[in-house]
């Protein structure tokens, strides 16, 4: 698959219209799902998606096939578009330095069970912005707390606190919605 995507990217970098359409069609759904996880609703996700895709194609000439995968590179651009969108909408006000919640949340029971991806995204979208962004960056994208703190201009403690609280709220919402 890497050879195929690398060849496609080279064609896109040469402005081949059909290659551009194919690349877009191949990744459109993945990029949009990523936007949905960061957005509060579908409308926000659409705005983020448009900005992210525009940046991907704007900077595609700078993508170096030798340095990493296109999927990781393009995902990072979409995530940055999401963070920029949220910053413009004063989402940072939702970050409050709070002490870490006492006790850890036990996710070992796999409370997610048979919840679909669509249902899980819907629950994540209901989280307050600060919780949602940190949860996505840490648990889904794999950023460290230090990286999150730097990207969001918050303290490491705030990142940890937001994640802890996000997990607690998610657990409560999932139990209420799906395990009454």
Backbone torsions as a table, in degrees:
resi	resn	phi	psi	omega
1	UNK	NA	-36.8	-179.5
2	UNK	-59.4	-39.9	179.3
3	UNK	-62.0	-44.3	-178.9
4	UNK	-63.3	-45.2	-179.0
5	UNK	-69.6	-37.0	179.1
6	UNK	-64.8	-40.9	176.8
7	UNK	-64.5	-42.8	178.4
8	UNK	-60.6	-43.6	-179.6
9	UNK	-63.8	-40.6	177.8
10	UNK	-60.8	-39.3	177.8
11	UNK	-66.4	-40.5	178.8
12	UNK	-64.0	-41.5	179.3
13	UNK	-62.2	-22.9	176.0
14	UNK	-92.2	8.6	176.0
15	UNK	68.7	31.9	175.3
16	UNK	-71.9	115.2	-174.1
17	UNK	-59.9	-43.8	-179.9
18	UNK	-65.8	-37.2	177.7
19	UNK	-66.2	-39.6	177.5
20	UNK	-60.5	-46.4	179.2
21	UNK	-62.4	-40.4	-179.7
22	UNK	-67.1	-43.6	178.8
23	UNK	-61.0	-44.9	178.6
24	UNK	-60.1	-47.7	-178.4
25	UNK	-63.2	-35.5	-177.4
26	UNK	-69.2	-34.9	-173.4
27	UNK	-111.8	-7.5	-175.5
28	UNK	-51.1	-50.7	-176.6
29	UNK	-65.2	-41.3	179.6
30	UNK	-63.3	-44.6	-179.9
31	UNK	-64.9	-40.2	-178.5
32	UNK	-68.1	-39.5	177.0
33	UNK	-61.1	-39.2	176.1
34	UNK	-60.6	-44.1	178.6
35	UNK	-62.5	-40.8	179.8
36	UNK	-59.7	-36.6	-178.8
37	UNK	-67.1	-29.8	-178.6
38	UNK	-92.0	-24.7	-175.9
39	UNK	-83.1	159.2	176.5
40	UNK	-83.0	-25.9	-179.7
41	UNK	-155.5	176.9	-176.3
42	UNK	-63.7	-37.5	-179.3
43	UNK	-62.2	-45.9	176.3
44	UNK	-61.7	-41.6	-179.8
45	UNK	-61.0	-39.9	178.9
46	UNK	-64.3	-41.4	177.2
47	UNK	-62.7	-45.5	179.4
48	UNK	-63.1	-43.2	-179.3
49	UNK	-58.9	-47.9	179.9
50	UNK	-58.8	-46.1	179.8
51	UNK	-65.1	-44.1	-179.0
52	UNK	-63.0	-46.4	-179.7
53	UNK	-65.2	-40.5	177.5
54	UNK	-58.6	-42.7	179.8
55	UNK	-68.3	-38.3	178.8
56	UNK	-57.6	-49.7	-178.0
57	UNK	-73.3	-29.4	177.1
58	UNK	-65.5	-40.2	-175.2
59	UNK	-102.2	7.8	-176.1
60	UNK	-59.6	-29.7	177.2
61	UNK	-63.3	-24.7	-179.2
62	UNK	-85.4	-13.0	179.4
63	UNK	-68.6	129.8	179.9
64	UNK	-110.8	112.8	-177.8
65	UNK	-56.6	-30.7	-177.0
66	UNK	-74.9	-19.9	-173.6
67	UNK	-93.8	-11.0	-179.8
68	UNK	166.4	-179.1	-177.7
69	UNK	-82.1	147.8	178.3
70	UNK	-63.9	-40.1	-179.0
71	UNK	-58.1	-47.8	179.5
72	UNK	-63.8	-44.0	-179.7
73	UNK	-61.9	-48.4	-178.1
74	UNK	-68.8	-35.8	177.2
75	UNK	-61.6	-41.4	180.0
76	UNK	-62.9	-38.3	177.8
77	UNK	-64.9	-42.6	178.8
78	UNK	-65.0	-41.7	177.9
79	UNK	-62.2	-44.0	177.5
80	UNK	-62.5	-37.8	176.0
81	UNK	-63.0	-39.7	178.3
82	UNK	-64.6	-45.4	-179.9
83	UNK	-63.7	-41.6	177.9
84	UNK	-63.7	-40.8	178.1
85	UNK	-61.3	-47.0	-177.8
86	UNK	-66.4	-37.4	177.9
87	UNK	-63.3	-40.7	178.7
88	UNK	-61.6	-28.6	-178.4
89	UNK	-98.4	24.6	174.1
90	UNK	53.2	41.8	179.3
91	UNK	-72.0	-19.8	-176.5
92	UNK	-64.5	-18.3	177.3
93	UNK	-61.4	-20.1	-178.3
94	UNK	-79.0	-8.5	177.3
95	UNK	-88.3	117.6	179.7
96	UNK	-125.3	127.7	177.9
97	UNK	-68.2	109.6	178.5
98	UNK	-125.3	153.1	177.2
99	UNK	-68.2	150.2	179.7
100	UNK	-59.4	141.1	177.8
101	UNK	-62.0	135.4	179.7
102	UNK	-70.6	141.8	179.8
103	UNK	77.4	147.6	178.4
104	UNK	-95.6	152.8	177.2
105	UNK	-84.3	134.5	-177.8
106	UNK	-92.3	107.0	178.0
107	UNK	-96.7	5.3	-173.6
108	UNK	-69.7	-21.1	-179.7
109	UNK	-76.4	-1.7	-178.8
110	UNK	51.1	61.9	-178.4
111	UNK	-64.7	-11.6	-178.9
112	UNK	-72.2	-28.8	174.6
113	UNK	41.6	-117.8	-174.9
114	UNK	-101.5	21.2	179.3
115	UNK	-68.7	133.4	179.7
116	UNK	-76.2	163.0	177.1
117	UNK	-59.5	-41.9	-179.5
118	UNK	-60.9	-42.8	178.9
119	UNK	-66.3	-40.1	179.6
120	UNK	-65.8	-43.3	177.4
121	UNK	-60.5	-40.5	178.3
122	UNK	-60.5	-41.9	178.7
123	UNK	-67.9	-42.0	178.9
124	UNK	-61.4	-39.1	-179.7
125	UNK	-63.2	-23.0	-179.4
126	UNK	-79.3	-12.3	179.2
127	UNK	-68.1	149.0	171.1
128	UNK	-57.6	151.0	-173.2
129	UNK	-50.3	-49.5	-178.0
130	UNK	-59.6	-45.0	178.5
131	UNK	-61.8	-47.7	-175.5
132	UNK	-60.0	-47.2	-176.4
133	UNK	-65.4	-48.3	-179.0
134	UNK	-64.6	-43.1	178.5
135	UNK	-57.4	-49.1	-179.9
136	UNK	-61.0	-47.2	-176.8
137	UNK	-64.4	-41.4	-175.6
138	UNK	-82.0	-54.8	-170.8
139	UNK	-82.6	-29.1	-176.7
140	UNK	-103.1	-43.8	-177.0
141	UNK	-90.2	-18.8	175.4
142	UNK	83.7	19.0	176.9
143	UNK	-68.8	150.5	173.4
144	UNK	-80.3	163.6	177.9
145	UNK	-62.7	-34.6	178.1
146	UNK	-63.8	-45.2	178.5
147	UNK	-63.0	-40.4	179.0
148	UNK	-63.8	-46.8	-179.3
149	UNK	-58.1	-43.7	179.8
150	UNK	-66.9	-43.5	-177.9
151	UNK	-65.8	-35.2	-174.5
152	UNK	-100.8	-3.0	-178.9
153	UNK	59.1	48.6	177.4
154	UNK	-130.7	172.1	177.3
155	UNK	-82.1	160.1	176.5
156	UNK	-60.8	-39.4	178.5
157	UNK	-61.1	-39.0	178.1
158	UNK	-66.2	-41.0	178.0
159	UNK	-59.4	-46.8	179.9
160	UNK	-64.1	-41.3	179.8
161	UNK	-64.1	-46.1	179.9
162	UNK	-61.5	-40.4	179.3
163	UNK	-65.1	-45.6	-179.7
164	UNK	-60.0	-46.3	-179.7
165	UNK	-68.4	-35.8	177.8
166	UNK	-62.1	-44.1	179.5
167	UNK	-63.1	-40.8	-179.4
168	UNK	-64.9	-45.6	179.7
169	UNK	-64.8	-43.5	178.6
170	UNK	-59.6	-45.3	-179.8
171	UNK	-59.6	-45.0	179.6
172	UNK	-63.2	-46.2	-178.8
173	UNK	-63.2	-42.5	-179.4
174	UNK	-65.6	-42.1	179.3
175	UNK	-64.3	-40.6	-179.9
176	UNK	-67.9	-45.8	-175.1
177	UNK	-74.4	-35.5	-169.2
178	UNK	-117.5	-13.5	-175.8
179	UNK	-131.4	47.8	-177.4
180	UNK	-62.5	NA	NA
